[in-house]
Amino acid sequence: MSKLRILVLTSSTGGGHDSRAAAFADWCFQLYRHDVDVRIEQMLERSSLVNRAGVGFYNHIQRSAPWVHKAFYAIVELLSLLNRRTVTFGRDYYVSVLRDYRPHLVFSVHDCLNRGYFQLARKVLGAEAVRCVTYCGEFSGGWGYSRNWIEPTVDRYYSRTATANDFAVKCGIPADRARLRGALNPLRAGLEVLSPVDGRVVLAKRLGLNPDLFTVFLATGSNGANNHDKLLPALVRHADRCQAIIICGRNHETYNELIHWRASHPEFNCYIEGYTEIAHLFMQVSQVIVTRGGTTTCAKALHFRCPIIFNAFGGIMPQEQLTWKFFRNGADSPKIENAADFSAVLDAWMAEPAAYERARDKFIALRYEENPTVIIDEIVELANEVAQVELRRRPFPQTNGNGGAPRRA
């Protein structure tokens, strides 16, 4: 039996792009099983030495010097000129993938994998033999919204929020091809939803924490960029009322240091984990998450009603600025640039619990319900305009509502 083939283009600059690529593949399999074949390509890393070096540098400065991103971002924007009509770096590898796989649809979830990539796919496969789709995960527009996202020949362009959607149209995406579909969250985040009782059990039985304490989730991305050591002293001062869930990503040095730190602070309850696949559970049992402005983490936090304190230590990256701006304008979410800022926020909430409740209410007001299968069905349907195969769509339990318009901010 013929299969519908979708090629997903991503890159590991941070973890959000890869997370969305994997989420798309998982949802496709759940809904269509073997009728839809999804191939994920780390296109930047695998296609050329120049691209691979750029990805490595991006992740290095994210961990050690986020302020450098202001200059690096400006340089990356030049790709919009280099890839104006075709792919400059990594062309040969991309062409080999297209000829070998012959996708019915090319789906980009990364800003640097739109311009040139869609034109080259049509040239290699035929203009009517492939559809091209972009999912942009930015929360708002302006400085930090890469022009590399904007390829006006795209067949379908998905945005996370109404604010970002309006900006994409303003920048050149045809309005009739733009769609507003909210988060493209992992399958597990859509299914593993805890009740209040379940949450208390997870805290007590699985994490060894006290369900009655204010729980702060100190998060990080997969590459392990963090400032946990600077935040913990403020938490320890409120050890009688606070506890922490701490993750370290793939930063083994930080994990080892924190294990030693925990042994030296028996008065403070905390759970420590390295790289985790259950951050969505940690959000559901926490009162607040401290994180940089990664779009995937922040989207999950909003979905699970876990207010965000934005970590801006060392500066805030242009892409993170878009996320921070959305939550600042819509919910007045706090941003911390040093340990004193964090102490001020935490001290205020501990002194006046009603202040935290007001902050949480404003944060939750930005939340929206959506059917996570809608975007999957739409993309598969678009691909099937080319493939023309018989698809057997499996029913799937709707656990996240029936779809609503994301709010503006």
FENSUL-V904151 format. One record per backbone hydrogen bond with DSSP energy under -0.5 kcal/mol. CO is the residue of the C=O (numbers start at 0). NH is the residue of the N-H. If there is no record, write none. Layout:
BEGIN
CO&NH  CO&NH
END
This chain:
BEGIN
3&36  4&103  4&104  5&7  5&38  6&8  6&106  7&9  7&40  8&108  9&42  9&43  10&12  11&13  14&18  15&19  16&20  17&21  18&22  19&23  20&24  21&25  22&26  23&27  24&28  25&29  26&30  27&31  28&32  30&393  31&34  32&35  34&3  34&36  35&37  36&5  37&39  38&7  40&9  40&42  41&45  42&46  43&47  47&51  48&52  49&53  50&54  51&55  52&56  53&57  54&58  55&59  56&60  57&61  58&62  59&63  60&64  64&67  65&68  66&69  67&70  67&71  68&72  69&73  70&74  71&75  72&76  74&77  75&78  76&79  77&80  77&81  78&82  80&83  87&90  89&93  90&94  91&95  92&96  93&97  94&98  95&99  96&100  97&101  103&130  104&6  104&106  105&107  105&132  106&8  107&134  109&112  110&113  113&117  114&116  115&119  116&120  117&121  118&122  119&123  120&124  121&125  125&128  130&105  131&154  131&155  132&107  133&135  133&157  134&136  135&159  137&159  138&163  141&144  143&145  145&148  146&149  147&114  148&150  150&153  155&133  156&178  157&135  158&180  158&181  160&164  161&165  162&166  163&167  164&168  165&169  166&170  167&172  168&171  173&176  173&177  174&177  176&156  178&158  178&180  185&189  186&189  186&190  187&191  190&192  191&193  194&198  195&199  196&200  197&201  198&202  199&203  200&204  200&205  201&205  201&206  202&208  208&210  209&212  213&215  213&242  214&286  214&287  215&217  215&244  216&218  216&289  217&246  220&223  221&249  226&229  226&230  227&230  227&231  230&233  230&234  231&235  232&236  234&237  235&238  237&240  237&241  240&213  242&215  243&270  244&217  245&272  247&250  249&251  250&254  251&255  252&256  253&257  254&258  255&259  256&260  257&261  258&262  259&263  260&263  261&264  264&267  268&243  270&245  272&247  273&247  273&248  277&280  277&281  278&282  279&283  280&284  281&284  282&285  286&306  287&216  288&290  288&308  289&218  290&310  291&293  293&297  294&298  295&299  296&300  297&301  298&302  299&303  300&305  301&304  304&306  306&288  307&309  308&290  309&311  309&335  311&314  313&66  316&320  317&321  318&322  319&323  320&324  321&325  322&326  323&327  324&328  325&329  326&330  326&332  327&331  333&309  335&311  337&341  338&342  339&343  340&344  341&345  342&346  343&347  344&348  345&349  346&350  347&351  351&354  351&355  352&356  353&357  354&358  355&359  356&360  357&361  358&362  359&363  360&364  362&365  363&366  365&406  368&403  369&371  370&373  372&376  373&377  374&378  375&379  376&380  377&381  378&382  379&383  380&384  381&384  382&385  382&386  383&387  388&390  390&392  396&398  399&369
END
